[in-house]
């Protein structure tokens, strides 16, 4: 899985948001606000390129004090939201 080309993380008025660039911005039609952890996961997904829920959960465990089971559940929920919004492929 990877972040779709044309979607980027920006800070707008102190909020982390995913926005579409170019024609994707027209199709996307809105910004997706991310909390601090979700924004961190987005950056990790971009850095990893081709990522999995497991690879992001492992990175989350390395960065934050969270159990592997909770990290995986949280990452899967976040990826499901991204999938519904079609910002990952």
C-alpha positions in Angstrom: 0.0 0.0 0.0 1.2 3.5 -0.6 0.0 7.1 -0.4 -1.6 8.2 -3.7 0.3 10.7 -5.8 -1.0 14.2 -5.5 -2.0 14.1 -1.8 0.2 15.8 0.7 0.3 16.7 4.4 0.2 20.5 5.1 -0.2 22.5 8.3 -3.1 25.0 7.9 -3.8 27.4 10.8 -2.0 25.0 13.1 -3.9 21.9 11.9 -2.4 18.9 10.1 -4.5 18.3 7.0 -4.2 16.2 3.9 -4.9 18.1 0.7 -5.0 17.2 -3.0 -2.8 19.0 -5.4 -3.8 19.8 -9.0 -6.9 18.0 -10.4 -7.0 15.7 -7.4 -7.8 18.8 -5.2 -11.0 19.3 -7.3 -12.0 15.7 -7.0 -11.1 15.5 -3.3 -13.2 18.5 -2.6 -12.1 19.0 1.0 -9.3 18.7 3.5 -8.8 15.8 5.8 -7.8 16.9 9.3 -5.3 14.6 11.2 -4.4 14.6 14.8 -0.7 14.6 15.8 -0.4 10.8 15.7 -2.2 10.3 12.4 0.0 13.0 10.9 3.0 11.2 12.2 1.7 8.0 10.6 1.2 9.8 7.3 4.8 11.0 7.3 6.0 7.4 8.1 3.8 6.1 5.3 5.4 8.6 2.9 8.9 7.8 4.1 8.3 4.0 3.9 6.8 4.3 0.4 5.3 0.9 0.2 3.9 0.3 3.7 1.8 -2.2 5.5 -0.3 -1.8 8.7 2.3 -3.9 10.4 5.2 -1.8 9.3 3.5 1.4 10.5 2.5 -0.3 13.8 6.1 -1.3 14.4 7.2 2.3 13.7 4.5 3.6 16.1 5.7 1.2 18.9 9.3 2.5 18.4 8.2 6.1 18.7 5.4 6.0 21.3 4.7 4.0 24.4 1.9 1.8 23.0 1.4 -2.0 23.0 1.8 -3.8 19.6 -1.8 -4.9 19.7 -3.1 -1.3 20.3 -0.7 0.1 17.7 -1.9 -2.3 15.1 -5.6 -1.6 15.9 -5.0 2.1 15.7 -3.0 1.9 12.5 -5.7 -0.3 10.8 -8.4 2.2 11.8 -6.4 5.0 10.3 -5.6 3.1 7.1 -9.3 2.3 6.8 -10.2 6.0 6.9 -7.5 6.8 4.3 -8.8 3.9 2.1 -12.4 5.2 2.3 -11.2 8.6 1.3 -9.2 7.1 -1.5 -5.9 8.8 -0.6 -4.0 5.4 -0.5 -3.6 2.7 -3.1 
